[in-house]
Amino acid sequence: MEKEKDLLGWIQYAIEIEVRGLVFYQECLKKTHHPRAMDLFEYLVRAETGHRKVLTELLKAESKGDVKLIKQSVDDFLKIRLPIPLFDKESLEKMKKPETTVMTMFNTAIKMEKIGIELYTDLAKRNSSNTTLNKLFTRLASDEKEHARELKDLGYFVFGVPPADEMM
């Protein structure tokens, strides 16, 4: 029972990350007028939506529909107070400012995806004994890596310069 509650807590943690990413990319999409950048942010909105859907279905399947078990698992997990370093309020507020440039959006998004790669890779290692979680977090890390690559490639195409973290 305790292992099952841990699993549900980790899945809920991943759902929260994906929801934050979805909101972040929706905000970027609102501010972007470059057609290729809009395509990329639309793709990222769909990707985050897809991740959230898969994770929600997994949460339902693993809990066997036991709403009380899900609530208890989430409550227990929240007591740990793990920080979610992705798509934080500060980054989202930054995207909402009128003076935020598309280049800033790309650089912030790349930074968030890199944090996502590190986070999901770490979560996969922490959960190496649980095949379901290990596969899940390994897949999410791989997806975040692809998102970062897409952002870098399109950012370079649009701006003609590499992302800020690569210029140093």
N, CA, C and O of each residue as an XYZ file, in Angstrom:
672
protein
N       0.820     -1.199      0.000
C       0.000      0.000      0.000
C       0.864      1.264      0.000
O       0.557      2.232     -0.697
N       1.944      1.250      0.784
C       2.826      2.427      0.859
C       3.502      2.688     -0.485
O       3.614      3.838     -0.910
N       3.955      1.622     -1.158
C       4.579      1.767     -2.473
C       3.595      2.348     -3.476
O       3.956      3.186     -4.302
N       2.352      1.896     -3.397
C       1.315      2.383     -4.297
C       1.075      3.874     -4.067
O       0.902      4.625     -5.027
N       1.062      4.309     -2.813
C       0.876      5.725     -2.503
C       2.048      6.549     -3.021
O       1.849      7.656     -3.521
N       3.260      6.030     -2.910
C       4.432      6.734     -3.441
C       4.316      6.911     -4.947
O       4.580      7.991     -5.476
N       3.925      5.855     -5.628
C       3.763      5.886     -7.079
C       2.758      6.963     -7.468
O       3.020      7.761     -8.368
N       1.628      6.991     -6.805
C       0.596      7.980     -7.121
C       1.087      9.399     -6.854
O       0.767     10.324     -7.600
N       1.855      9.563     -5.800
C       2.412     10.885     -5.492
C       3.361     11.374     -6.569
O       3.295     12.535     -6.972
N       4.247     10.500     -7.041
C       5.183     10.878     -8.102
C       4.450     11.198     -9.396
O       4.826     12.122    -10.117
N       3.413     10.440     -9.688
C       2.638     10.713    -10.902
C       1.974     12.083    -10.775
O       1.973     12.858    -11.731
N       1.417     12.384     -9.623
C       0.782     13.685     -9.404
C       1.808     14.816     -9.537
O       1.493     15.874    -10.081
N       3.010     14.601     -9.050
C       4.094     15.586     -9.165
C       4.372     15.873    -10.639
O       4.508     17.030    -11.037
N       4.453     14.826    -11.434
C       4.715     14.987    -12.873
C       3.553     15.703    -13.556
O       3.776     16.509    -14.460
N       2.326     15.426    -13.143
C       1.166     16.110    -13.723
C       1.271     17.611    -13.461
O       1.020     18.415    -14.358
N       1.634     17.985    -12.257
C       1.768     19.404    -11.906
C       2.817     20.083    -12.797
O       2.607     21.209    -13.247
N       3.923     19.417    -13.048
C       4.959     19.970    -13.917
C       4.407     20.186    -15.326
O       4.626     21.235    -15.931
N       3.704     19.206    -15.833
C       3.170     19.302    -17.194
C       2.110     20.404    -17.305
O       2.055     21.103    -18.317
N       1.281     20.564    -16.293
C       0.268     21.627    -16.302
C       0.961     22.991    -16.323
O       0.552     23.883    -17.066
N       1.992     23.152    -15.521
C       2.729     24.422    -15.508
C       3.363     24.695    -16.869
O       3.352     25.829    -17.347
N       3.910     23.664    -17.484
C       4.504     23.824    -18.810
C       3.465     24.218    -19.846
O       3.726     25.055    -20.710
N       2.301     23.621    -19.759
C       1.210     23.936    -20.666
C       0.834     25.414    -20.563
O       0.712     26.091    -21.584
N       0.651     25.915    -19.356
C       0.293     27.320    -19.141
C       1.413     28.233    -19.664
O       1.143     29.249    -20.304
N       2.653     27.868    -19.389
C       3.809     28.654    -19.839
C       3.820     28.771    -21.361
O       3.959     29.870    -21.898
N       3.672     27.644    -22.057
C       3.732     27.661    -23.519
C       2.501     28.326    -24.131
O       2.602     28.916    -25.206
N       1.354     28.246    -23.481
C       0.176     28.974    -23.963
C       0.430     30.479    -23.904
O       0.034     31.219    -24.805
N       1.088     30.919    -22.848
C       1.418     32.342    -22.705
C       2.410     32.771    -23.790
O       2.264     33.845    -24.374
N       3.402     31.950    -24.054
C       4.365     32.261    -25.121
C       3.656     32.341    -26.464
O       3.943     33.227    -27.270
N       2.746     31.434    -26.703
C       2.011     31.394    -27.970
C       1.212     32.678    -28.181
O       1.133     33.178    -29.302
N       0.627     33.207    -27.126
C      -0.152     34.444    -27.228
C       0.703     35.614    -27.708
O       0.213     36.500    -28.408
N       1.979     35.615    -27.333
C       2.851     36.761    -27.620
C       3.652     36.616    -28.907
O       4.324     37.558    -29.326
N       3.589     35.469    -29.526
C       4.423     35.192    -30.687
C       3.640     35.433    -31.974
O       2.477     35.048    -32.099
N       4.314     36.084    -32.931
C       3.677     36.337    -34.221
C       4.467     35.717    -35.373
O       3.997     35.687    -36.510
N       5.658     35.227    -35.075
C       6.467     34.584    -36.107
C       5.841     33.216    -36.400
O       5.656     32.426    -35.475
N       5.511     32.916    -37.666
C       4.808     31.665    -37.989
C       5.508     30.396    -37.499
O       4.853     29.508    -36.953
N       6.817     30.299    -37.684
C       7.511     29.075    -37.239
C       7.555     28.991    -35.720
O       7.436     27.905    -35.154
N       7.726     30.133    -35.057
C       7.725     30.138    -33.590
C       6.341     29.740    -33.078
O       6.225     28.998    -32.103
N       5.299     30.232    -33.734
C       3.933     29.858    -33.342
C       3.732     28.357    -33.513
O       3.129     27.710    -32.658
N       4.235     27.802    -34.613
C       4.122     26.353    -34.833
C       4.798     25.579    -33.706
O       4.261     24.590    -33.206
N       5.986     26.044    -33.313
C       6.716     25.343    -32.263
C       5.984     25.435    -30.923
O       5.848     24.431    -30.224
N       5.516     26.617    -30.565
C       4.813     26.748    -29.286
C       3.493     25.966    -29.303
O       3.085     25.426    -28.275
N       2.823     25.903    -30.459
C       1.622     25.072    -30.572
C       1.975     23.597    -30.374
O       1.248     22.860    -29.708
N       3.095     23.176    -30.958
C       3.572     21.800    -30.775
C       3.850     21.525    -29.292
O       3.485     20.467    -28.779
N       4.489     22.467    -28.611
C       4.815     22.274    -27.197
C       3.552     22.257    -26.330
O       3.490     21.522    -25.345
N       2.549     23.061    -26.690
C       1.266     23.019    -25.975
C       0.642     21.634    -26.141
O       0.157     21.046    -25.175
N       0.658     21.117    -27.369
C       0.102     19.769    -27.609
C       0.900     18.706    -26.854
O       0.323     17.770    -26.302
N       2.237     18.853    -26.831
C       3.085     17.865    -26.139
C       2.793     17.855    -24.642
O       2.640     16.789    -24.045
N       2.716     19.031    -24.036
C       2.438     19.105    -22.602
C       1.030     18.574    -22.305
O       0.820     17.899    -21.297
N       0.072     18.881    -23.180
C      -1.288     18.372    -23.021
C      -1.287     16.845    -23.106
O      -1.963     16.174    -22.326
N      -0.530     16.305    -24.052
C      -0.429     14.852    -24.195
C       0.214     14.203    -22.990
O      -0.241     13.158    -22.526
N       1.278     14.818    -22.477
C       1.930     14.285    -21.270
C       0.935     14.260    -20.108
O       0.818     13.268    -19.388
N       0.223     15.376    -19.945
C      -0.740     15.456    -18.843
C      -1.815     14.368    -18.982
O      -2.201     13.745    -17.993
N      -2.287     14.147    -20.195
C      -3.328     13.137    -20.424
C      -2.815     11.739    -20.084
O      -3.500     10.971    -19.409
N      -1.615     11.412    -20.550
C      -1.032     10.096    -20.268
C      -0.833      9.911    -18.766
O      -1.147      8.855    -18.217
N      -0.316     10.934    -18.110
C      -0.082     10.851    -16.668
C      -1.402     10.727    -15.897
O      -1.485      9.973    -14.927
N      -2.420     11.457    -16.323
C      -3.721     11.377    -15.663
C      -4.323      9.984    -15.826
O      -4.893      9.434    -14.884
N      -4.195      9.423    -17.017
C      -4.692      8.060    -17.252
C      -3.917      7.053    -16.396
O      -4.499      6.121    -15.841
N      -2.607      7.251    -16.297
C      -1.793      6.365    -15.463
C      -2.212      6.480    -14.000
O      -2.302      5.475    -13.294
N      -2.465      7.697    -13.551
C      -2.913      7.914    -12.175
C      -4.215      7.162    -11.916
O      -4.364      6.502    -10.887
N      -5.153      7.262    -12.850
C      -6.433      6.553    -12.712
C      -6.225      5.038    -12.699
O      -6.809      4.324    -11.884
N      -5.385      4.564    -13.614
C      -5.153      3.117    -13.715
C      -4.472      2.572    -12.466
O      -4.868      1.535    -11.934
N      -3.452      3.275    -12.006
C      -2.701      2.797    -10.844
C      -3.523      2.854     -9.562
O      -3.301      2.063     -8.646
N      -4.462      3.779     -9.494
C      -5.291      3.901     -8.292
C      -6.538      3.032     -8.385
O      -7.290      2.884     -7.422
N      -6.735      2.460     -9.573
C      -7.916      1.637     -9.833
C      -9.195      2.411     -9.516
O     -10.187      1.850     -9.049
N      -9.142      3.715     -9.783
C     -10.317      4.556     -9.585
C     -10.613      4.907     -8.141
O     -11.658      5.491     -7.854
N      -9.715      4.564     -7.221
C      -9.937      4.827     -5.803
C      -9.597      6.294     -5.500
O      -8.442      6.636     -5.241
N     -10.617      7.146     -5.538
C     -10.428      8.583     -5.344
C      -9.838      8.883     -3.970
O      -9.005      9.779     -3.835
N     -10.256      8.153     -2.967
C      -9.752      8.357     -1.602
C      -8.243      8.062     -1.546
O      -7.485      8.788     -0.903
N      -7.824      6.994     -2.222
C      -6.410      6.639     -2.256
C      -5.599      7.721     -2.971
O      -4.512      8.086     -2.521
N      -6.126      8.231     -4.079
C      -5.427      9.304     -4.808
C      -5.272     10.521     -3.907
O      -4.179     11.075     -3.790
N      -6.367     10.940     -3.268
C      -6.312     12.120     -2.407
C      -5.307     11.931     -1.277
O      -4.514     12.830     -0.999
N      -5.331     10.778     -0.629
C      -4.398     10.510      0.463
C      -2.962     10.515     -0.048
O      -2.070     11.051      0.610
N      -2.736      9.923     -1.213
C      -1.391      9.873     -1.801
C      -0.879     11.264     -2.110
O       0.271     11.600     -1.826
N      -1.752     12.067     -2.696
C      -1.364     13.444     -3.038
C      -1.092     14.234     -1.768
O      -0.093     14.950     -1.687
N      -1.964     14.113     -0.778
C      -1.768     14.822      0.489
C      -0.439     14.432      1.140
O       0.319     15.295      1.583
N      -0.163     13.135      1.194
C       1.095     12.658      1.781
C       2.295     13.176      0.998
O       3.305     13.586      1.571
N       2.162     13.149     -0.306
C       3.266     13.580     -1.149
C       3.530     15.079     -0.990
O       4.682     15.512     -0.973
N       2.464     15.862     -0.875
C       2.626     17.308     -0.730
C       3.302     17.684      0.584
O       3.915     18.746      0.691
N       3.190     16.816      1.578
C       3.843     17.074      2.856
C       5.364     17.088      2.716
O       6.069     17.717      3.505
N       5.851     16.389      1.705
C       7.303     16.360      1.461
C       7.786     17.747      1.034
O       8.933     18.118      1.284
N       6.902     18.506      0.390
C       7.190     19.865     -0.086
C       8.386     19.928     -1.033
O       9.276     20.765     -0.883
N       8.384     19.039     -1.992
C       9.418     19.096     -3.010
C       9.201     20.335     -3.859
O       8.079     20.604     -4.286
N      10.249     21.083     -4.105
C      10.077     22.249     -4.975
C       9.872     21.781     -6.412
O      10.427     20.765     -6.830
N       9.088     22.515     -7.142
C       8.940     22.240     -8.568
C       9.650     23.381     -9.280
O       9.093     24.467     -9.437
N      10.886     23.129     -9.711
C      11.706     24.206    -10.254
C      11.367     24.582    -11.695
O      12.046     25.412    -12.300
N      10.330     23.979    -12.236
C       9.978     24.224    -13.626
C       8.781     25.144    -13.752
O       7.823     25.052    -12.986
N       8.850     26.024    -14.721
C       7.711     26.860    -15.063
C       7.121     27.526    -13.820
O       5.912     27.494    -13.590
N       8.004     28.126    -13.032
C       7.590     28.776    -11.799
C       6.821     30.067    -12.102
O       6.797     30.540    -13.238
N       6.204     30.618    -11.076
C       5.384     31.825    -11.245
C       6.201     32.983    -11.808
O       5.711     33.745    -12.641
N       7.427     33.113    -11.359
C       8.278     34.207    -11.820
C       8.490     34.127    -13.340
O       8.406     35.140    -14.035
N       8.762     32.935    -13.843
C       8.963     32.761    -15.281
C       7.681     33.050    -16.056
O       7.716     33.665    -17.121
N       6.555     32.603    -15.515
C       5.278     32.837    -16.180
C       4.949     34.330    -16.192
O       4.511     34.859    -17.213
N       5.157     35.003    -15.076
C       4.898     36.446    -15.012
C       5.789     37.200    -15.996
O       5.359     38.174    -16.613
N       7.018     36.750    -16.136
C       7.960     37.364    -17.078
C       7.414     37.278    -18.507
O       7.556     38.221    -19.285
N       6.791     36.150    -18.848
C       6.241     35.973    -20.192
C       5.051     36.896    -20.441
O       4.777     37.259    -21.585
N       4.348     37.273    -19.387
C       3.156     38.108    -19.524
C       3.488     39.586    -19.730
O       2.633     40.354    -20.171
N       4.715     39.987    -19.415
C       5.086     41.394    -19.538
C       5.140     41.791    -21.019
O       5.648     41.040    -21.852
N       4.608     42.980    -21.337
C       4.579     43.412    -22.740
C       5.973     43.537    -23.368
O       6.135     43.347    -24.573
N       6.956     43.851    -22.558
C       8.305     44.061    -23.105
C       9.098     42.765    -23.327
O      10.214     42.806    -23.844
N       8.534     41.630    -22.945
C       9.229     40.352    -23.125
C       9.350     40.035    -24.608
O       8.361     40.029    -25.342
N      10.572     39.774    -25.033
C      10.829     39.491    -26.447
C      10.686     37.997    -26.734
O      10.713     37.166    -25.825
N      10.533     37.682    -28.006
C      10.450     36.285    -28.421
C      11.763     35.573    -28.076
O      11.753     34.403    -27.696
N      12.884     36.274    -28.209
C      14.169     35.668    -27.869
C      14.209     35.296    -26.385
O      14.716     34.236    -26.020
N      13.674     36.168    -25.538
C      13.607     35.860    -24.102
C      12.742     34.633    -23.863
O      13.073     33.784    -23.035
N      11.622     34.539    -24.594
C      10.755     33.370    -24.467
C      11.511     32.096    -24.817
O      11.429     31.097    -24.102
N      12.248     32.140    -25.922
C      12.996     30.961    -26.344
C      14.056     30.590    -25.313
O      14.178     29.424    -24.938
N      14.817     31.572    -24.857
C      15.873     31.274    -23.882
C      15.296     30.747    -22.573
O      15.854     29.823    -21.980
N      14.186     31.321    -22.117
C      13.550     30.844    -20.888
C      13.011     29.430    -21.087
O      13.166     28.573    -20.217
N      12.385     29.192    -22.224
C      11.834     27.864    -22.505
C      12.937     26.814    -22.568
O      12.773     25.712    -22.045
N      14.052     27.144    -23.201
C      15.181     26.204    -23.270
C      15.694     25.895    -21.863
O      15.969     24.742    -21.531
N      15.817     26.934    -21.045
C      16.268     26.746    -19.657
C      15.307     25.809    -18.915
O      15.748     24.902    -18.208
N      14.007     26.025    -19.072
C      13.016     25.187    -18.395
C      13.095     23.737    -18.878
O      13.003     22.808    -18.076
N      13.264     23.549    -20.171
C      13.369     22.180    -20.704
C      14.619     21.487    -20.160
O      14.579     20.296    -19.849
N      15.717     22.216    -20.044
C      16.946     21.625    -19.494
C      16.754     21.217    -18.038
O      17.222     20.161    -17.612
N      16.063     22.063    -17.280
C      15.761     21.702    -15.890
C      14.874     20.460    -15.879
O      15.050     19.573    -15.044
N      13.921     20.398    -16.808
C      13.045     19.233    -16.920
C      13.813     17.953    -17.201
O      13.520     16.903    -16.627
N      14.799     18.046    -18.090
C      15.639     16.881    -18.405
C      16.329     16.390    -17.142
O      16.297     15.200    -16.826
N      16.956     17.321    -16.418
C      17.671     16.959    -15.188
C      16.719     16.379    -14.148
O      17.020     15.374    -13.504
N      15.572     17.022    -13.994
C      14.608     16.584    -12.990
C      14.083     15.190    -13.298
O      14.101     14.319    -12.429
N      13.613     14.967    -14.523
C      13.054     13.661    -14.873
C      14.124     12.569    -14.877
O      13.834     11.423    -14.534
N      15.350     12.908    -15.259
C      16.444     11.936    -15.213
C      16.709     11.530    -13.762
O      16.891     10.351    -13.459
N      16.729     12.527    -12.873
C      16.925     12.248    -11.455
C      15.778     11.405    -10.893
O      16.012     10.473    -10.124
N      14.539     11.731    -11.275
C      13.394     10.970    -10.783
C      13.422      9.534    -11.301
O      13.023      8.612    -10.590
N      13.890      9.341    -12.531
C      14.018      7.978    -13.069
C      15.023      7.179    -12.239
O      14.788      6.012    -11.926
N      16.152      7.817    -11.881
C      17.167      7.140    -11.063
C      16.634      6.830     -9.665
O      16.847      5.736     -9.143
N      15.941      7.796     -9.064
C      15.385      7.597     -7.721
C      14.385      6.450     -7.687
O      14.213      5.786     -6.665
N      13.734      6.232     -8.815
C      12.687      5.214     -8.889
C      13.115      4.035     -9.750
O      12.286      3.431    -10.430
N      14.403      3.702     -9.728
C      14.922      2.628    -10.578
C      14.337      1.260    -10.224
O      14.288      0.370    -11.072
N      13.899      1.090     -8.994
C      13.333     -0.208     -8.608
C      11.862     -0.355     -9.024
O      11.310     -1.455     -8.991
N      11.245      0.738     -9.408
C       9.853      0.697     -9.867
C       9.856      0.860    -11.392
O      10.035      1.965    -11.904
N       9.660     -0.227    -12.095
C       9.748     -0.229    -13.555
C       8.803      0.776    -14.196
O       9.183      1.464    -15.144
N       7.584      0.870    -13.696
C       6.597      1.792    -14.268
C       7.083      3.229    -14.178
O       7.089      3.956    -15.171
N       7.490      3.632    -12.978
C       7.963      5.006    -12.795
C       9.265      5.265    -13.541
O       9.442      6.325    -14.141
N      10.164      4.308    -13.505
C      11.442      4.480    -14.188
C      11.226      4.729    -15.681
O      11.809      5.649    -16.254
N      10.390      3.908    -16.301
C      10.097      4.076    -17.737
C       9.412      5.409    -18.005
O       9.730      6.102    -18.972
N       8.475      5.755    -17.143
C       7.738      7.002    -17.298
C       8.683      8.199    -17.267
O       8.666      9.031    -18.174
N       9.507      8.287    -16.222
C      10.386      9.448    -16.084
C      11.502      9.450    -17.129
O      11.943     10.519    -17.551
N      11.962      8.282    -17.550
C      12.959      8.206    -18.625
C      12.356      8.743    -19.921
O      13.002      9.493    -20.653
N      11.117      8.354    -20.195
C      10.428      8.836    -21.406
C      10.221     10.346    -21.346
O      10.443     11.042    -22.337
N       9.797     10.858    -20.193
C       9.582     12.294    -20.062
C      10.892     13.067    -20.227
O      10.906     14.135    -20.840
N      11.984     12.538    -19.688
C      13.299     13.185    -19.868
C      13.663     13.229    -21.344
O      14.171     14.239    -21.832
N      13.408     12.147    -22.049
C      13.683     12.083    -23.488
C      12.842     13.103    -24.255
O      13.343     13.777    -25.155
N      11.582     13.211    -23.899
C      10.707     14.189    -24.550
C      11.186     15.615    -24.297
O      11.194     16.440    -25.210
N      11.585     15.906    -23.056
C      12.067     17.251    -22.729
C      13.344     17.566    -23.519
O      13.557     18.704    -23.937
N      14.176     16.563    -23.715
C      15.406     16.743    -24.503
C      15.052     17.114    -25.944
O      15.684     17.984    -26.544
N      14.045     16.450    -26.485
C      13.587     16.757    -27.843
C      13.014     18.170    -27.914
O      13.265     18.890    -28.881
N      12.254     18.570    -26.909
C      11.700     19.927    -26.874
C      12.830     20.963    -26.868
O      12.773     21.948    -27.604
N      13.847     20.741    -26.044
C      14.976     21.677    -25.978
C      15.684     21.776    -27.326
O      16.064     22.865    -27.756
N      15.857     20.633    -27.988
C      16.508     20.633    -29.296
C      15.682     21.422    -30.312
O      16.228     22.218    -31.076
N      14.379     21.201    -30.318
C      13.489     21.929    -31.232
C      13.551     23.433    -30.974
O      13.617     24.227    -31.913
N      13.529     23.816    -29.710
C      13.611     25.236    -29.357
C      14.933     25.845    -29.822
O      14.954     26.939    -30.386
N      16.031     25.135    -29.584
C      17.345     25.634    -30.009
C      17.411     25.778    -31.522
O      17.852     26.805    -32.038
N      16.969     24.739    -32.234
C      17.040     24.763    -33.696
C      16.219     25.903    -34.280
O      16.700     26.648    -35.134
N      14.986     26.036    -33.820
C      14.143     27.092    -34.368
C      14.628     28.465    -33.912
O      14.601     29.424    -34.684
N      15.069     28.557    -32.666
C      15.608     29.828    -32.174
C      16.794     30.280    -33.007
O      16.915     31.460    -33.338
N      17.660     29.355    -33.341
C      18.823     29.692    -34.170
C      18.360     30.133    -35.556
O      18.898     31.085    -36.121
N      17.366     29.441    -36.099
C      16.831     29.775    -37.418
C      16.210     31.175    -37.411
O      16.442     31.966    -38.326
N      15.422     31.477    -36.379
C      14.714     32.758    -36.305
C      15.665     33.917    -36.008
O      15.582     34.972    -36.636
N      16.574     33.712    -35.041
C      17.406     34.818    -34.570
C      18.821     34.820    -35.149
O      19.509     35.840    -35.108
N      19.244     33.703    -35.678
C      20.582     33.622    -36.253
C      21.693     33.543    -35.234
O      22.867     33.675    -35.582
N      21.336     33.328    -33.969
C      22.335     33.198    -32.913
C      21.960     32.006    -32.032
O      20.784     31.663    -31.913
N      22.960     31.379    -31.417
C      22.629     30.261    -30.511
C      21.969     30.798    -29.241
O      22.044     31.994    -28.960
N      21.316     29.908    -28.468
C      20.707     30.329    -27.203
C      21.729     30.999    -26.293
O      22.927     30.733    -26.387
N      21.245     31.867    -25.415
C      22.112     32.659    -24.541
C      23.109     31.813    -23.773
O      24.261     32.221    -23.627
N      22.710     30.642    -23.272
C      23.604     29.831    -22.450
C      24.731     29.210    -23.264
O      25.711     28.737    -22.688
N      24.616     29.201    -24.580
C      25.673     28.628    -25.427
C      26.622     29.694    -25.942
O      27.647     29.360    -26.535
N      26.314     30.958    -25.736
C      27.157     32.030    -26.241
C      28.289     32.353    -25.271
O      29.205     33.101    -25.614
N      28.232     31.805    -24.086
C      29.263     32.110    -23.071
C      30.380     31.132    -23.104
O      31.322     31.244    -22.320
